[in-house]
Each structure stands twice: as structure tokens, then as C-alpha cells.
Amino acid sequence: MENRKQANILIANALRLARETASDKVFLFLNSEQSFNAYRATELFADEGVVLIFPKDQVIPDSLNSKSKVIRTWHGNQSRFSRIKYAFMQAVLEQVILPDSKVVCVLGPWGKDHLDTITVHDLRLSWSDEFPFDPRSLMSKKFYQTVIAVVDIALDIGALGREGKSVGTTFVVGNVEQVMKLSHQAIFNPFKGYPEEVRGITSSEVVESVKELAQLDGAFIISGNGVVEAAGRHLDAVTSVTRQLKGLGSRHRAAASITMYSEAIAVVVSESSGRVTVFDEGKIIAALDPVVSTRVV
């Protein structure tokens, strides 16, 4: 009861703060159907300025769609700042907000039903090389939903690794013909010969295969419509070290380079930290940090 009272106070203050700061939306991060039902029982539920941020693995009541806009997020544990960036990326791509919007966020610990934090973000000013967020180029890509699906898999790999061991890997999405020209097979391609309909990146069987194959050397090549074309590809393109790429290893530099010479998007999982970095046009456009709990680094 005390947690619910605190949550209502925070949400009400976030709405007031949004008005006073001329913010476009309030993003309310909820973790469970129970927390949603408690929120729905309040008068705050009718406010059109609230966008619900809800895990993909949680059930949403049918009535929600007619009441509020919902951004579905990766179901795992990210740092709070990373959860906010993921929600912003999804919201910009789905045209819920603009790349230069101002947003108030209300959230608490991942996996818990209490709220304890309010933050205000001006998307024009809040981001830097240390906390990159610039999805504007990604908005022009017709395959951004495939990119989001790949980012979710990458976050799983970054958080959990495989069989208790840390794993680093690269995904390249889109412009398959050009990407194939700029890479070569480092190992036998385990996806070769299978029909397209069984190689979809949203298939649970394919996802598990990708997580297993991520332990091998080389990158995954995925078409814009979500078909895995190859695994174990060595990316041939190389790029000079910019200030943004300083301190990153060969995997990240190769990923940045491949996006300079094609219209593809690259998603890289860091073996050392689990961080997921998204590249477009040779630049980092987002970096997300899953909370590493069961990996052995």
C-alpha cells in the first residue's frame, strides 16, 4: 500500500514537472501486469501525456491499446539509463516522440513493482560520446524493426553469455549483397542451404541457434526482412580510429567500417562488458548496458 501511494505521488509530480518544463511526454516504466492494474485503477490512467514502457514478456490487457500508447521493451535487466535509452530509441522509431523531444521518465529498479526515480531528458542535449543516442539515421531504414529484434538478442547474449561464459559477437543487418562483398566466410556457414522461411530472426529456434553460434568467430549477416543469411563472416572493411572509436577493439572497428561502406546497421556485443553498441554510417548511434548477473567475465 505504501509503495502504491509513493508511486502515485511520483507519477503526479512527473506530470506536473512535464507541464512546468514543457516536456512532450511522461514515460512510465512498469514491470508487471500487477503494477499495470494498480496504475489503471487511478485517475492518472486517463492522462494522454503518459506513455507506458512495458516488458515484452508481460501480458498487456486488451483495454490498454485504447487507453494509452505502449512501448514494449527488452524483458531483461538493463541499467536504468540503458532502459531509458532503449525506450527512447523505440519511441523515436515508432514516431511516439521526436529526436529532439523532451521527456520526463518515472521508473524504479528492474523487476520490482515500486517507483522511486524521476528524470528529465532533453534529447537535443542529454547525450554525448560517453552516452550516445542518435537514432535519426535509423529512422530512414525500412528495416528498423529487424534491428530492434537483433538488439534484443544481443542484450540477451551480453547479459547471459552462453553456458556461464562471456561472449562477444557482431550482427550486420541490411544491404546483404553489399555486406557479402565486403566480407568473407571465416568458417562453414551453418545457415547455408536452409529455406528462408526457417531462418527468420524472430523464430525461437533461430534465436537459440544464434546464441549458440555466437561463441564462434565471425559476424552474423541478416537481411532487412529478418532472414539470417550467414554466420561466421569475417568483415574485411577497415576504418581509421576516430575519437568516438578510441579504446574499442577490432570487432567494433570492423562493425563501424562495414556501416560506412554499406547502408547496413551493425550491432556489437562486447565480450568484456556485455555492452551492446549500435553503429550506423561509421558512428555509434546507441550503446546499451545489460546488467550482467550470471555471466562469468
SVG drawing of the C-alpha trace seen along z (x, -y; Angstrom):
<svg xmlns="http://www.w3.org/2000/svg" viewBox="-11 -26 54 53">
<polyline fill="none" stroke="black" stroke-width="0.4" points="0.0,0.0 2.8,-2.4 4.6,-1.6 1.4,-2.3 0.9,-5.7 4.5,-6.6 4.1,-5.6 1.0,-7.8 2.8,-10.7 5.7,-10.3 3.5,-10.0 1.5,-13.0 4.7,-15.0 6.1,-13.8 3.0,-15.1 3.4,-18.4 7.1,-18.6 6.3,-17.8 4.0,-20.7 6.4,-23.1 9.3,-22.0 7.2,-21.9 8.0,-18.2 6.3,-16.3 5.6,-13.0 5.9,-11.2 7.4,-7.7 6.2,-5.4 8.2,-2.3 6.2,0.6 7.5,4.2 4.4,6.4 0.7,6.8 0.1,6.3 1.8,2.9 -0.2,2.0 -3.5,3.0 -2.7,0.8 -1.9,-2.1 -5.1,-1.6 -7.1,-1.9 -6.0,-5.6 -7.3,-8.7 -3.8,-9.2 -4.5,-6.4 -6.6,-8.7 -3.8,-11.2 -2.9,-11.2 0.6,-12.5 1.7,-9.2 3.5,-6.5 3.8,-3.1 7.1,-1.3 6.4,2.4 8.5,5.6 7.8,7.7 7.3,10.9 4.5,9.4 0.8,9.7 -1.0,6.4 -4.7,6.3 -6.7,5.7 -8.2,2.5 -4.7,0.9 -4.4,0.3 -7.4,-2.1 -6.2,-3.9 -2.5,-4.6 0.5,-4.3 2.8,-1.4 6.4,-0.9 7.4,2.8 11.0,3.2 13.6,5.9 12.5,8.2 15.9,8.4 17.7,6.3 19.4,3.2 20.9,0.3 18.3,-2.4 19.9,-4.8 20.1,-2.0 16.4,-1.2 15.6,-4.9 17.7,-5.0 16.1,-1.8 12.7,-3.2 13.7,-6.5 15.0,-4.6 11.8,-2.6 9.6,-5.7 11.5,-7.7 11.3,-4.9 7.6,-4.4 7.1,-8.2 5.7,-8.5 8.3,-11.2 10.7,-13.2 14.5,-13.0 14.5,-16.4 11.7,-15.9 11.8,-16.5 10.6,-13.6 10.1,-13.0 10.7,-9.4 9.4,-7.7 10.9,-4.3 12.2,-2.1 14.5,1.0 14.1,3.6 11.9,6.5 10.4,4.6 6.9,3.0 7.9,-0.2 8.8,-3.5 11.5,-5.7 13.1,-7.9 12.1,-10.9 14.4,-12.1 14.1,-14.8 15.7,-14.4 16.1,-16.9 17.0,-14.6 18.9,-17.5 21.2,-17.9 21.3,-14.8 23.6,-12.7 27.3,-12.7 30.1,-10.4 30.0,-8.7 26.2,-8.1 25.5,-8.1 21.9,-8.2 21.1,-9.4 18.5,-7.2 17.8,-9.8 19.6,-7.9 18.0,-4.6 14.5,-6.2 15.1,-6.2 15.8,-2.5 12.7,-0.4 14.2,2.5 14.5,0.8 12.2,3.4 14.7,6.1 17.4,4.0 15.3,3.9 14.9,7.7 18.6,8.1 19.3,5.7 17.1,7.8 19.1,10.9 22.4,9.0 21.2,7.9 20.5,11.5 24.0,12.5 25.5,9.6 23.7,10.3 23.9,14.0 26.7,15.1 26.5,18.8 26.7,21.6 28.1,19.2 30.9,17.8 31.1,14.3 30.5,14.0 31.3,11.2 29.8,11.1 28.6,8.9 25.4,8.7 25.2,6.8 21.6,6.0 20.5,4.9 22.1,4.5 23.1,8.1 24.5,8.1 27.0,5.2 27.9,6.6 28.7,10.0 31.1,8.3 32.8,6.6 33.2,9.8 34.3,13.5 33.4,16.7 35.7,17.5 34.0,20.8 31.5,23.0 28.2,21.1 25.7,23.1 22.7,21.3 23.6,22.2 21.1,24.4 18.1,23.8 15.0,22.2 14.3,18.6 11.1,19.4 13.1,21.3 15.8,18.7 13.8,15.8 15.4,13.9 12.2,13.9 11.9,17.7 12.7,19.1 14.7,21.9 16.8,19.5 17.3,17.3 18.7,20.2 20.9,21.3 22.3,17.7 23.1,17.6 24.9,20.9 26.8,19.9 27.8,16.5 30.6,18.4 32.3,18.9 34.4,16.4 32.8,14.1 29.7,12.0 26.1,12.8 24.7,11.3 20.9,10.6 18.7,9.3 16.4,6.3 13.4,8.5 14.9,10.6 16.4,13.6 19.7,14.9 21.9,15.2 25.2,16.3 27.2,16.7 31.0,16.8 31.7,14.0 34.9,12.0 34.3,8.3 37.0,7.1 36.4,3.3 38.7,1.3 38.4,-2.2 40.6,-4.8 40.3,-5.3 38.1,-8.3 37.7,-9.9 34.5,-8.0 36.1,-4.7 39.2,-5.2 39.6,-2.4 37.4,0.0 38.8,3.3 38.9,4.7 35.4,6.1 33.9,2.7 36.1,1.0 35.2,3.6 31.5,3.1 31.8,-0.7 33.6,-0.3 31.1,2.0 28.4,-0.6 30.5,-3.3 30.6,-1.3 27.1,0.0 23.7,-1.1 23.7,1.7 23.4,1.4 25.9,3.2 25.2,4.4 28.1,5.5 28.2,7.3 31.3,6.6 32.8,9.8 34.4,8.0 31.5,5.9 28.3,7.2 27.6,3.7 25.6,3.6 26.7,1.0 24.8,0.0 26.6,-1.5 25.3,-3.4 27.3,-5.3 30.5,-4.6 29.3,-6.1 27.9,-4.9 24.2,-5.7 23.4,-3.9 25.1,-2.0 23.0,0.2 24.2,1.9 22.5,5.1 23.1,5.8 25.5,8.7 24.5,11.1 25.1,14.7 27.9,14.4 31.5,15.3 33.6,12.4"/>
</svg>
